[in-house]
Amino acid sequence: MLIKKSELNCIAAKPSQYPSEDVVEIAFAGRSNVGKSSLINLLLNRKNLARVSGNPGKTRTINFYSVNNDEFRVVDLPGYGYAKVSKSVSHDWGDMIETYLKTRDNLAIVIQLVDSRHEPSAQDVQMYEWLKHYELDGLVVATKSDKISNNEWAKNKNIIRKKLGMEKEDILLPVSSLKKTGCNELLSIIGELVSQWHDG
């Protein structure tokens, strides 16, 4: 898939602020410090489209990005699991994410990001269980893959798959925003999903 144009479509905190449902959406979810904004910027070929915050947990909205003049949208969900955020705020984010998952008929899949170096957290597991419940699971991206060796990744990928309860056919793709590895593979998968949506 070739990304020719990408721009911020809208910022929303509740369903009444979401854009129209006539464009297929690919959402991204992950912990606050997992590198979600960096990956979105890399995929969409824009340096500062998704803001990379020095303060993890700062994003408190759902950000919608139009790609290739609304061929599809990338949706950046609020990061979860940042320890310094109060429980009430964290609960609000959970409600915001779940409301989006429940109500969005044009959502094709949620790409969940986990850190390739670590065992998934309890909140990572909860998120994947949510995605299974809403039938939006099946694609997990392991970020920061440049930080570990091939041997470490061989071990960690089994730990990640087991901890999340991924099925055999589910995809676990290592990527590095720094080295730009895995990006083309992820774009190809997204391109197939968008094509299937348009054909279906």
C-alpha positions in Angstrom: 0.0 0.0 0.0 1.3 3.5 -0.9 0.5 6.3 1.5 0.3 9.5 -0.6 -1.5 11.8 1.8 -2.5 11.8 5.4 -4.0 14.5 7.7 -5.8 14.9 11.0 -9.5 14.4 10.4 -10.8 15.1 13.9 -10.3 14.7 17.6 -13.1 13.1 19.7 -13.9 12.3 23.3 -17.4 10.9 22.7 -19.4 9.3 19.9 -21.2 12.5 18.9 -17.8 13.9 17.9 -16.7 10.9 15.7 -16.5 11.5 11.9 -19.0 9.8 9.6 -19.0 6.0 9.3 -18.6 5.8 5.5 -14.9 5.3 5.7 -13.2 2.1 6.9 -11.1 2.6 10.1 -8.0 0.8 11.3 -7.4 1.6 15.0 -4.2 1.4 17.0 -4.2 0.6 20.8 -1.3 0.1 23.2 0.3 1.2 26.4 1.2 4.8 26.8 5.0 4.3 26.3 4.9 1.6 23.6 5.8 3.8 20.7 2.3 4.1 19.1 2.7 7.7 17.9 6.1 7.0 16.4 4.7 4.0 14.5 1.7 5.9 13.2 3.9 8.7 12.0 6.2 6.2 10.2 3.3 4.4 8.5 1.7 7.6 7.4 4.9 9.1 6.2 4.5 12.2 8.4 7.0 13.2 11.0 4.8 15.0 13.5 1.2 14.0 12.5 0.6 11.9 15.7 2.2 13.8 18.5 5.0 12.0 20.3 4.6 13.1 23.9 7.3 13.4 26.4 4.6 12.8 29.0 3.2 9.3 28.5 -0.5 9.1 29.1 -1.1 12.6 27.9 -3.4 11.7 25.0 -7.0 11.8 26.4 -8.9 11.7 23.1 -9.4 9.5 20.1 -7.6 10.9 17.1 -8.9 10.2 13.6 -6.5 10.5 10.6 -7.6 10.5 7.0 -5.4 8.6 4.6 -5.3 9.0 0.9 -8.3 11.3 0.8 -10.5 9.0 2.9 -9.5 5.7 1.3 -9.3 4.7 5.0 -8.8 6.2 8.4 -6.2 5.5 11.1 -7.6 5.8 14.6 -5.2 6.5 17.5 -6.8 5.3 20.7 -5.7 6.7 24.1 -2.7 5.0 25.6 -3.4 2.9 28.7 -1.5 1.7 31.7 0.6 4.8 32.7 1.2 4.5 36.4 1.2 8.3 37.2 -2.4 8.7 35.8 -5.1 8.7 38.5 -7.5 5.7 38.6 -10.4 7.9 37.7 -8.8 9.2 34.6 -7.6 5.7 33.6 -11.2 4.5 34.0 -12.4 7.3 31.8 -10.0 6.2 29.1 -11.2 2.6 29.4 -14.8 3.7 28.9 -13.8 5.9 26.0 -12.0 3.0 24.2 -14.7 0.5 24.9 -17.5 2.9 23.7 -15.6 3.3 20.4 -15.1 -0.5 20.0 -18.8 -1.2 20.8 -20.3 1.5 18.5 -18.2 1.7 15.4 -19.6 -0.4 12.5 -16.9 0.8 10.1 -14.0 -0.5 12.3 -12.2 -3.3 10.5 -9.6 -4.2 13.1 -7.7 -2.9 16.1 -3.9 -3.3 15.8 -2.6 -3.8 19.4 0.9 -2.7 20.2 3.0 -4.5 22.8 6.7 -4.0 23.8 8.8 -6.7 22.2 11.2 -6.7 25.1 8.7 -7.5 27.9 5.9 -9.9 28.8 2.5 -8.3 28.1 1.0 -6.5 31.1 -2.4 -7.3 32.7 -3.8 -4.3 30.8 -2.4 -5.6 27.6 -4.2 -8.9 28.3 -7.4 -7.1 29.1 -7.2 -5.1 25.9 -6.7 -8.3 23.8 -9.6 -9.9 25.6 -11.8 -6.8 24.7 -10.7 -7.1 21.1 -11.6 -10.8 21.0 -15.0 -10.1 22.5 -15.7 -7.5 19.8 -14.1 -9.7 17.1 -11.5 -7.0 16.3 -8.4 -9.1 17.3 -5.9 -11.1 15.3 -3.0 -8.6 14.7 -0.5 -7.7 17.3 2.6 -5.5 16.6 5.6 -5.9 18.8 7.4 -2.5 18.9 11.1 -1.6 19.6 12.3 -4.9 18.0 15.7 -3.2 17.3 16.3 -3.3 21.1 16.5 -7.1 21.3 18.5 -9.9 19.6 17.0 -12.5 17.3 17.4 -15.1 20.0 15.6 -12.9 22.5 12.8 -12.3 20.0 12.5 -16.1 19.3 11.8 -16.5 23.1 9.7 -13.4 23.6 7.3 -14.0 20.7 6.2 -17.3 22.3 5.8 -15.5 25.7 3.7 -12.8 24.1 1.5 -15.2 22.1 0.8 -17.4 25.2 0.2 -14.5 27.6 -2.3 -12.8 25.2 -4.0 -16.1 24.3 -3.4 -15.6 20.6 -4.7 -18.2 18.2 -2.3 -20.0 15.7 -3.6 -17.9 12.8 -3.3 -14.6 14.6 -0.4 -12.4 13.4 2.4 -11.2 15.7 4.6 -8.8 13.7 7.9 -7.3 15.1 8.5 -3.7 14.0 11.0 -1.0 14.7 10.1 2.7 14.1 13.8 3.6 14.6 15.1 1.0 12.0 11.9 1.1 9.9 11.7 -2.7 9.9 8.4 -4.4 9.7 6.7 -1.3 8.4 6.2 -2.5 4.8 4.8 -5.8 6.0 2.3 -4.0 8.3 1.3 -1.6 5.5 0.6 -4.7 3.2 -1.6 -6.2 5.8 -3.5 -2.9 6.3 -3.8 -2.6 2.5 -5.4 -6.1 2.3 -7.9 -5.3 5.1 -8.9 -2.0 3.4 -9.3 -3.8 0.0 -11.4 -6.6 1.6 -13.6 -3.9 3.2 -14.1 -2.1 -0.1 -14.8 -5.3 -1.9 -17.2 -6.6 0.8 
